[in-house]
Amino acid sequence: MSRSPDRVRHTAAMPPLNLKTIARRGLIAAAFNTVLAAAVTLTGFHGFWANMVYSQLIGLTIWALIDGGRQVLASSGYPGAPAMFGLVIGSVLVGYFGGSAVGDLVLGSAPLHGMSRSPSTMAGFFLMSLAAGGFGTYYLTSREQLAKARLAHEEAQRHAAEARLKLLETQLEPHMLFNTLANLRALIGTDPARATDMLDSMVAYLRATLGASRATSHPLQAEFDRLRDYLELMTVRMGPRLQYTLDLPLELANCPVPPLLLQPLVENAIKHGLEPKVEGGNITVSARQDGPRMLLTVQDTGVGLRPDHQAAAGFGVAQVRERLATIYGNQGAIELIATPAYGTRATVTFPCQKA
């Protein structure tokens, strides 16, 4: 709850002006002005270089006034249609006559001599500048609005995914806690001394696990540490019937993974694989990298699962599958292979992003 206000403030704030974006718009305006100068030259009005000077001075002035005016009127860059209409008209008037006057000064001509030489031609150029300014503003503004709409849509999808992920995590925590308490209850009636040891271990385990589960990710080493704590806890109850191996290559220890991702699979391996087997068995949890993908495997030597067994589609597997889909989309997957002869193997795969 404490993080929600910060998140709202972050998404509501507008980003600062991007100098790279401004430079790109200026280059687009300069390129358009060059094309316009060439077109004007074909009418026989001045030579190309004179037209280039006028075109760049007029065009860049109009662009600077419109683009700068938008930012002054509205931090979002779009103050609304009426304000934009007035801004374009005013910018074209100031830019056209101001740019023409500066061009006359640069070229050594009499101020606004073109107006007296050919008023109809100058009026045509003014209308052309007005049309070009209006079209350019519409084009750039439309692109910005589409980009912002796309970003807003992506932001909404991200928040929806985060909310779904949090829901899945809040479902996982009580499920794990109830399973552990059920194991403790079973032990109290048969061996109170071991039940006391298990309770002490459970308190230490839950303190570390529930605190770590508040994060959106943690290093793979932390995931394996929590699994070791849980398996030690279960060893108090099952004794020598439970053996386990954790195989984590050192180079993968810092890879970020969702907290408690493998917890439901280890619980399944104990509940449906080893506990029903009189002599118990072994659980092996391993990690390896296959190109750009991470492969995490939970293998047990228990009784295996029938193809129609409810655990294959139960809470644990479904919860892992949903979390993978929420975080990684179609790049995350879980594969469950179970046979009575060889126990059960669950393999989780997702993109490997080393920290």
N, C-alpha and C positions, 0 to 999 in steps of 0.2 A: 504493500500500500504506500510505503514511503517513497517509492520510486516513481509513482504515477504522476505527481505534479511536475517533476523534473522532465518527464517524457513529454507532457503536454506543452510545457514552455519551449522545449527544444523544437518540436514540430511546428509550433506557431510562429517562431522567429523566421524572418526572411533572411536569405543568405546575402552577404555583402556583395558589392559590385565586383564582377569578374573582369579583370583587365584584359584577359585573353579574349573573352567574348566581345568586349568593346573594340579591341583591335581588329577582330575578324569582321565585325560590322563595318568598321571604317574602310577596310580593304574592299569589301563588297561594294560600298558606296563609291570608292575611287574607281573600281573597275567599271561600274555602271556609268560614271561620269566620262570615262575614256571612250566608251562606246557612243555616248551621247555627243561627245565632241566630234567624233568621226562622222556621225550622221549629220550634224549641223554643217560640217565642212562641205558635204555633198550639195548643200543648198547654195553654195557660193558665198556664204556670209563669213568673212574673214578667212585666214588660213588655218591650217590644222593646229599649229602650236598656239596661236592666239585663242582659238576656240577651246583648246585644252586648258589654258590658264583660266578663262572664264568659267568653263564647266566645272573644274575642280574647286575653284573658290566658291562658286554659287552652290554646287552640290554638297560639298563638305560642310559649308556653313549651315545649310538647311538640315543636313543629317545631324550635326552636332546640336542644333537648337531643338530638334524634335526628340532626339534620344536623351539629351540632358533634361529637357522639359518633362519628359515622362517620369524620370527618376525623381525630379523635384515634386511633381504633383502627386505621385503615388509610389510608395516603396516597392510595390509589386511590379512596377513598370507599366501598368495599364490603368489610367485614371478614369476610364469610362468613355463611351462614344462621344458625348457632347464635348467633353474637355479635349479629347483627341482631335475632334474636328476643328475646334478653335485653335489648338496648338499647331496643327498642320498649316492652316491658313496664315497665321501670324508668322510662323517660321519661314514659309515660302516667301512671304512679302519681304521680311527682313533679310533673308538669305539671298533672294534674287537681286534686290536693289543694292544691298550692302556688298555682296560679292561682285556685282557688276562695277560698282564704284571703285573697289579695291583693284579689280582687274584693269580698269582704265588707268588707274594710278601706276600699276606695275608696267603696263605697256606704253605709258606716256601719252595716252589719249585724253581728250577732253572728257570731264566727268559726264557719264551717261550720254555720250555723243550718239550712241546707237538709237536712243529714243527719238532724237530729232531727225536722224538719218532715215530711219524706217520704223515708224511707230507700229505698223501692223505686224512687222516681223518680230519686233520686241514683245508685242502682246502675245504673239504665238508662242515665243520662247517662254514667256511667263506662264502661260497656260500649260505648256509642256512640263515645266518645272513643277507646277502644282500637281499635275497628274502623276509625275514620277515620284514626287514626295509622298502623295497619298498612297500610291501603290506600294512603294518601299515600306512605308509605315505599316500598312496592312499585312504585308508579307512577313516582316520581322515580328510584328506583334502576334500574328497567328501562330508562327512557329513557337514563340515563347509560351503562349497559352497552351498549346498542345503539349509542349515539353513539361509544363507545370502540372497539367492534368495527368500526364503519364506518371510523373513522380508522385503525385498525390495518390494515384491508384496503387502504385507499388508500395507506398508507405502504408496504405490501408491494408493491403495484403500481408505486409510484414507484421503489423500489429495483430491482425487476425491469427496469423501463424503463432505469434508469441502467446496470445491468449489461449489458443488450443494446446500449445505445448505446456503451459502452466497448468491447465486443467488435467492433462495427462499425468503430470508430475504429482499433483495433489491426489490423484487417484492411486498412484504408485506407493506413496508414503504410508497411508493406512493399510494398504494391502500387505506390504512388507511387515509392518508392525503387528498386524493381526496374525500373520503366519508365525512370527517369532513367539508371540504370546501363546499361541496354540501349542507350539513345541514345548514351551516352558510349563504349561499346564499339564501336559502329558507326563512330564518328568517329575513334577511335584509329588504325585501319588506313588511313584515307584522308587525314587531316590532323592529324598529331600536335600541331602548334602550337595549332590551334584546340581540340583535345582538352584541352590543358593549360589553356587559358582556360576551357573548359567545366567542367573539374574544379574550378578555383578558384571559379567562380560557383556550382557545385553545393554546395560546402562551405558557402559563405555562405548559400545558400538553405535547405539542410537544417537548419542551425543555427537559423535563425529559424522555419522551418515546424514542425519537430518539437517545438520548445519551445512554440509557440503552440497546437499541437494537444492539449496536455494540459488545456486549459481546456474547459469545456462550451459556452462561447459567446464570441464576441469581436465588436467593432464591424464593421459592413460595410466600413468603410474598411480595416481590417486584412485582411479577406478579399481585397479588391481589391489591396492592397499585395503579398500573397503571390502572387496571380495574376500581377502585374507581374514579380515576381522570377522566377517559373517561365517566363513567356513570354520574358523576357530570356535566360534560360538556354537555352531552345529556339532562340532566335535565333542563338546562337553556333553551333549545329549546322546550322540550315537557312539561315542567311544571309538574303538578300533574298527568299527564297521564303516567308518568314513575316512578315506584317504583322499588327498587332493594334491594337485600340481599346478602351479602358476608359472607360465612361460611367457615372459615379456622381454623381448630384445631391448637392449639399452638404447639403441638409436630411435626406438618408437616411444620411449617413456614420456616425452613431452607433447605428443600429438594430442590435440584437444578432442574430447569426446563428451557426449551428453552424460551427466551424472546418473549413476544407477542404471545404465543401459543394460548391463548384463545381469543385474540382480534378479529379475524375474526368471531368467533362463537357468541360473544356478538353483533357485528355489524349486523350479520344475524338476531339475535333474535329481534333487534330493527327494522331493515328495513323490514323484511318479517313477523314478528310476531306481534309487538306492534303498529307500525305506521299505518298499515291498519285497526286497530281496533279503533273504535271511542273513547271508554273509556280508551284505552291504556291497561296497565297491569303491571305485575311484572316480573322481571328477578332475578333468584336465581343462584348464582355461588357457588359451594361447592366443598370441597376436602375431601377425605377419603382414608384410606389405607386398602387394602384387601390383607393380607399376604405380599408377596414381591412386590405387584403392587400398583401403585398410580391410583386413579380414580378421575378425574376432570369432573364436570358436569355443563352444562349451561342449565337451564330450564326456559322457558318463558310461560306465560299464554296468548299468543297472539292467532291469528286466526289459527295457525297451517299451515302445508304445505300439499298440495296435493302430492300424490306419484310421479307425473310427474313434480312437480315444479322444475324450473331451479335452485333454491337456493340449492336444495339437492345435486346437482352435480356442483355447481358454484365455483367461485374462493375461497371463504372462506373455505369451507369444503375440497376442493381439496388441498389447500395450507397446511392446517393442516395435512391432510393425508400424503402428500409428506414429510413434515418435520419429522413426526413421523417415516416414513419408512427410511429416510436418517439417523436419529440419532439412532433409536432403532431396525431397521430391522423388522422382523416379531413379535417382542415383543411389538410393539406399534400399537394401533388401535383406530379408532373412530367409534362410533355407533350413528346414527341419527334416532330418533323415533319422528314422527310428525303426529298428528291427529287434525282435526278441533275442536274436543270437548275439548281437554286438552292441546293445544299448542304444543310446540316442546321441545324435550330434546336431547341434544348432550352430549355424554359421551366419554371422552378421557382416555385411559388407557396406561400405560407404566411402566417399572420397577422403583421402588422407591429406590433411592439411597440417604440416609440421609447424609447431610454434616457433 
